[in-house]
Amino acid sequence: MKPFSLSYDVKNKCLSFVIQQDINVDELLCHFHIGRKQRYFYYQQRLIQKNDAIITQSCRCQKADIIKIHCMHEDYTKLKEWDQPLDVCYEDEVCLIVNKPSGILVHSDGNNQKHTLHNIVQAYYNRHEIDVPVRAIHRLDMDTSGLLFYCKLPFFQAYFDALLETKQIARVYYAWAEGVIQKPITIEKAIARDRHQNKMRVSNKGASAETKVVPLLHHQNCTFVECHLKSGRTHQIRVHLSSIHHPLLSDLLYGHMHPQAKRLALHAGKLQFTHPITNKTICVSCPLPQDMPYLNISRQAQLKIG
């Protein structure tokens, strides 16, 4: 049981904690992984109240005390907006989860400053008068499509980062791989950056990585698979499947172009996490995109996806 219940006043941008067992304010903030610097900001900006009285340092709270935190954020620079359609799969006062198309960068690579998913989200925030930084919880490769998670309330950024780090944000991917994969397989191979090429590789000196691969369909010597990540390394699915000689269709970095796939055949189809305010499990899914290869065949697996 949590030592508090929590609600959010959207209009006044204020979190209200009703204390249910003894706890001090620093402990409450640490529950959401708020670091020392950010805690200092909240105290010094007089953004925390206990029973309607401003506090400027941590103090003890007892049952029925009410702690209010005004969710101001530090100054930030808005991105240049790119006014393009945005496929919103889930949204509330804390989260925005969108369906990223293939072929678009999530964020600037240092050269492209205007035409990324972040720029599209900035335009969406501007249209809806949402005054928060554009901050994604994770990332997707340029050619990967599917669900991407944005945090709309900076107070919870560290909380979601911690969920991702501790594998409490479950992500499921769907892909077409070359060859026939007959049965589920778990690939446990460490991954490191290749020192000679701009790519990743399997290496005993790398970071541990685990991918569960479940075959769903077979068609023309290819396998439609569901991939569950037990870790979140760069290019993990692509590296792991290539390492067992089943590269993804049209993966130009770890395989080769495939005549049936115009782009990398990888889609982030499901995302699940615990909501920080309601404490409920949120499960979001999105269908396979029209540019996935063998679309008519793979639609047989839509019930498994959504």
C-alpha positions in Angstrom: 0.0 0.0 0.0 1.3 3.4 -0.9 1.8 5.9 2.0 -0.4 8.4 0.2 -3.2 8.9 -2.3 -2.6 11.2 -5.2 -4.7 13.5 -7.4 -3.8 16.2 -10.0 -5.5 19.5 -10.5 -5.0 20.1 -14.2 -6.2 23.7 -14.2 -3.8 24.8 -11.4 -1.1 22.3 -12.3 -1.0 21.1 -8.7 -0.4 17.6 -7.3 -2.2 16.8 -4.0 -1.0 14.0 -1.7 -3.2 12.8 1.1 -0.9 11.2 3.6 -2.0 7.8 4.8 1.0 6.8 7.0 3.9 8.8 8.5 6.4 9.9 5.9 8.6 13.0 5.4 8.4 15.1 2.3 11.8 14.1 1.0 10.8 10.5 1.2 7.6 11.3 -0.7 9.6 13.0 -3.4 12.2 10.2 -3.6 9.3 7.8 -4.2 9.1 9.4 -7.6 12.8 9.5 -8.0 13.1 13.3 -7.7 16.8 14.0 -7.3 18.4 16.4 -4.8 18.8 19.3 -7.3 15.1 19.1 -8.3 14.0 18.8 -4.6 16.0 22.0 -3.9 14.3 23.7 -6.8 10.8 22.9 -5.4 11.7 24.1 -1.9 13.5 27.2 -3.0 10.7 28.2 -5.4 8.2 27.7 -2.6 6.2 25.2 -4.6 5.4 22.8 -1.8 2.7 23.2 0.8 1.8 21.2 3.9 -1.8 21.8 5.0 -1.8 25.0 2.9 1.4 26.4 4.5 4.5 26.8 2.4 7.5 24.7 3.5 11.0 25.4 2.3 12.6 22.1 3.5 11.6 18.5 4.2 9.4 17.9 7.2 7.5 15.0 8.8 4.0 14.3 7.7 1.3 12.4 9.5 -1.9 10.6 8.5 -4.5 13.0 6.9 -1.9 15.7 6.2 -2.2 17.2 2.7 0.9 18.0 0.7 0.5 20.1 -2.4 3.2 20.4 -5.1 2.8 23.1 -7.8 4.2 21.5 -11.0 6.1 24.4 -12.4 9.1 23.4 -14.5 12.4 25.1 -15.0 12.8 27.3 -18.1 13.2 25.5 -21.3 13.5 26.3 -25.0 10.6 25.3 -27.3 11.5 23.3 -30.4 10.6 24.5 -33.9 7.3 23.1 -34.7 6.6 20.9 -37.7 2.8 21.0 -38.4 2.1 17.4 -39.5 -0.6 14.9 -38.5 0.0 13.1 -35.2 -1.5 9.7 -34.5 -2.3 9.9 -30.8 -2.9 6.4 -29.3 -3.3 7.5 -25.6 -3.3 10.8 -23.8 -4.1 12.1 -20.3 -2.7 14.8 -18.1 0.5 13.0 -17.6 1.2 10.9 -20.7 1.1 11.2 -24.5 1.7 8.0 -26.5 1.8 8.4 -30.2 2.2 6.1 -33.2 5.5 7.0 -34.9 5.6 6.5 -38.7 8.6 4.8 -40.2 11.2 7.1 -41.8 11.1 9.9 -39.2 13.7 10.6 -36.6 12.5 10.8 -33.1 14.8 13.7 -32.2 17.4 15.8 -33.9 20.6 14.0 -35.0 22.5 17.3 -34.9 21.8 18.0 -38.6 18.0 17.7 -38.9 16.6 20.3 -36.4 13.1 20.8 -37.9 11.7 17.6 -39.2 11.5 15.1 -36.4 8.8 13.5 -34.3 9.7 15.9 -31.5 8.9 18.8 -33.8 5.5 17.3 -34.6 4.8 16.9 -30.9 5.8 20.5 -30.3 3.3 21.6 -32.9 0.7 19.5 -31.2 1.5 21.0 -27.8 1.3 24.5 -29.2 -2.1 23.8 -30.8 -3.5 22.5 -27.5 -1.7 25.1 -25.3 0.3 22.5 -23.5 3.2 24.4 -21.9 5.7 21.6 -21.2 9.0 20.5 -22.6 8.9 17.8 -25.3 10.4 14.8 -23.5 10.3 11.2 -24.7 10.7 8.3 -22.2 12.4 6.1 -24.8 13.3 6.1 -28.5 12.8 4.2 -31.7 15.1 3.9 -34.7 14.3 6.1 -37.6 12.9 3.2 -39.7 11.0 1.6 -36.9 7.3 2.5 -36.5 5.0 2.2 -33.5 4.4 3.5 -30.0 6.5 6.2 -28.5 5.9 7.5 -24.9 6.1 11.2 -24.0 5.9 12.6 -20.4 3.7 15.7 -20.3 4.3 16.5 -16.6 8.0 17.0 -15.8 7.5 16.0 -12.2 7.0 12.4 -13.4 9.9 12.3 -15.9 12.3 10.6 -13.4 9.6 8.2 -12.3 9.0 7.0 -15.9 12.8 6.9 -16.5 13.1 4.6 -13.4 10.2 2.3 -14.7 12.0 2.0 -18.0 15.4 1.3 -16.3 13.8 -1.4 -14.0 11.9 -3.1 -16.9 8.5 -2.0 -15.6 7.5 -0.5 -18.9 6.7 -3.5 -21.0 7.2 -3.1 -24.7 6.2 -5.6 -27.4 7.5 -5.4 -31.0 6.3 -7.1 -34.2 8.6 -7.9 -37.1 9.2 -10.0 -40.2 12.4 -12.0 -40.0 14.1 -13.9 -42.8 13.9 -17.7 -42.7 11.6 -20.0 -40.7 11.7 -19.8 -36.9 9.8 -22.9 -35.7 9.4 -22.3 -32.0 9.8 -19.6 -29.3 13.4 -18.7 -28.5 15.1 -16.5 -25.9 18.2 -14.9 -27.1 20.6 -13.9 -24.3 23.7 -12.2 -25.8 25.5 -9.1 -24.6 25.6 -6.1 -27.0 28.3 -3.5 -27.4 29.0 -0.8 -29.9 31.1 -1.8 -32.9 34.4 0.2 -32.7 34.9 0.0 -36.5 31.4 0.7 -37.8 28.4 2.8 -36.8 26.4 -0.1 -35.5 26.1 -2.5 -32.6 27.3 -6.1 -32.3 27.1 -9.1 -30.0 30.1 -9.0 -27.7 31.0 -10.7 -24.4 32.3 -7.3 -23.2 29.0 -5.6 -23.9 25.9 -4.9 -21.8 23.6 -7.9 -21.0 20.6 -8.2 -23.3 17.7 -10.6 -23.5 15.0 -10.9 -26.2 12.2 -13.4 -26.3 11.1 -14.2 -29.9 7.7 -15.9 -30.5 6.9 -17.0 -34.1 3.3 -16.1 -35.1 3.1 -16.8 -38.9 5.2 -18.2 -41.7 5.0 -17.0 -45.3 7.4 -17.4 -48.3 10.4 -18.4 -46.1 9.8 -15.5 -43.7 8.5 -15.5 -40.1 6.2 -12.9 -38.5 7.4 -12.7 -34.9 6.5 -11.1 -31.6 9.5 -9.8 -29.6 9.5 -9.1 -25.9 12.4 -7.1 -24.5 13.9 -8.0 -21.1 16.4 -5.2 -21.6 16.6 -2.1 -23.8 19.8 -2.0 -25.7 20.3 0.0 -28.9 19.2 -2.1 -32.0 18.6 -5.0 -29.6 16.0 -6.9 -31.7 17.9 -6.2 -34.9 21.3 -7.4 -33.5 19.9 -10.5 -31.8 17.9 -11.8 -34.7 20.7 -11.2 -37.1 23.0 -13.1 -34.7 20.9 -16.2 -35.2 20.8 -15.8 -38.9 17.3 -14.4 -39.1 17.8 -10.7 -39.8 14.8 -8.5 -40.1 13.5 -7.9 -43.6 15.2 -4.9 -45.3 17.5 -4.2 -42.3 20.3 -2.6 -44.3 22.6 -2.3 -41.2 22.4 -6.0 -40.0 21.0 -7.7 -43.1 20.1 -6.6 -46.6 17.2 -5.3 -48.7 14.4 -7.7 -49.2 12.1 -7.6 -52.3 9.0 -7.8 -50.2 9.8 -5.0 -47.8 10.3 -1.3 -48.7 11.6 -0.5 -45.2 12.8 -2.1 -42.0 10.0 -4.6 -41.0 9.8 -3.6 -37.3 6.9 -2.2 -35.4 6.4 -1.3 -31.7 2.9 -2.6 -31.2 2.3 -2.7 -27.4 3.3 -0.7 -24.4 2.2 -1.3 -20.7 3.0 0.6 -17.5 1.6 1.6 -14.1 0.1 5.0 -14.0 1.7 7.2 -11.3 -1.5 8.9 -10.2 -4.2 6.2 -10.6 -1.8 3.3 -9.9 -3.8 1.4 -12.6 -2.2 -0.6 -15.4 -2.3 1.2 -18.7 -2.0 -1.0 -21.8 -1.8 0.7 -25.2 -1.6 -1.0 -28.6 -1.6 0.2 -32.2 -2.2 -1.7 -35.5 0.4 -2.7 -38.0 1.1 0.2 -40.5 0.1 0.0 -44.1 3.8 -0.2 -45.2 4.6 -3.4 -43.3 5.4 -6.2 -45.8 2.9 -9.1 -46.3 0.2 -6.9 -44.7 -2.7 -9.1 -45.7 -1.0 -12.1 -44.2 0.2 -10.4 -41.1 -3.3 -9.0 -40.4 -4.2 -12.5 -39.3 -2.1 -11.7 -36.2 -3.9 -8.4 -35.4 -5.9 -10.1 -32.7 -2.7 -11.0 -31.0 -1.6 -7.3 -31.3 -4.7 -5.5 -30.3 
